[in-house]
């Protein structure tokens, strides 16, 4: 039984400076940097299109896995606490005296191959919880790959209603298709188009949606625990570029929303330029056509920031929710919810 | 308009009945819950969303539809081979040509290997372990030939150890 220290790259000085400006409380700031050194918990979502949470737990228990369900109202969401130790020479014991899963083990089981569960980080499950798609809804998932949220939405909709799952990249679209396949998603149509162009095409045919989900391409600051290479890729220019793209994606998507329809805009980053700045700009642009709603989420969240680098944002931006890794032992995320109230 | 072989083809009720009849003679299946869609020559997809034929075709016209629904089955001459999802979706209707595997056989099967079973059956059979449907295979006198796609195969644990 061994215990290895995790090697992670040093964060770039500008990234450190920015995070220090966001997390000004010393203890909170320390907790943030500390948790980044730890790998995230192993979480999965039971694919209720194929199996019930009870039956999945029985199957996983028979593999020796110890499962917990962190959120009472969402029994499909599960954490793998570890597995019963087997004295395997390469086994690592965790703080709960359980053996850690081997790298890749979570995706190699028969249950995974049969589509009974989807490996998904807890915070990435929040947008669909906030969107609450139902069986009658017409849903647009604008940036859908790899399919974690599409499969989650399809399960909530019992494979009824309709989802258009769009992805610009061919390679990522193939991954999306393969995940939808494995999860037995039958209510979804896959398109491969640049998101803004797709919305314009839909506009010409007056195709509107009850629910739209924009999981915007982002700088990924929230994924540092699972993807430490993000430290190396982090770049302020990318943030500025993405911020422009995100505004355009939001704008085009919101135009496709029916009156009374709801939209989630989310990212897995902490950069205010990609989060509150987008929300602020869209509240200003759509004025009385848009309403921001506080999403109901089952974890500790913090309100959106109203000021960043000299820019003041609309006070309503507070209704957007920030998820920090140190608050719930998850990855970082940003979730905001809107309703179209007028044509 | 120019014919695009990759366009969606939504099967008519008559075509759907033809497919059901084939599946009925193979597995006893009497119903398919949704629309059947073809893309390309052989693969059949099941779509259960609320878009009708006209709406799907309109969507395909304005923004090329890569895929609709789940890969259900493949036509191979007179036979229809169900995918893993096809066998799972239709499992409650299957009354014949289903082979129950032992745990060991199910592992072998999911690794993509043929399984040596003298089932007395010939042609396409559905594979089952407990309540789990594991797709279809082709039975001959002494074995079942495997069709599990590479991406869905179990890794051989004896190699991983």
Interface residues (C-beta under 8 A of the other chain):
Chain A: X50 X55 X108 X110 X113 X114 X115 X136 X138 X159 X160 X161 X162 X163 X164 X173 X177 X178 X180 X181 X182 X184 X185 X186 X187 X188 X189 X190 X191 X192 X193 X198 X201 X202 X204 X205 X207
Chain B: X34 X46 X47 X48 X49 X50 X51 X56 X58 X59 X62 X63 X64 X65 X66 X67 X68 X69 X70 X71 X84 X85 X88 X89 X106 X107 X110 X131 X132 X134 X151 X152 X153 X154 X155
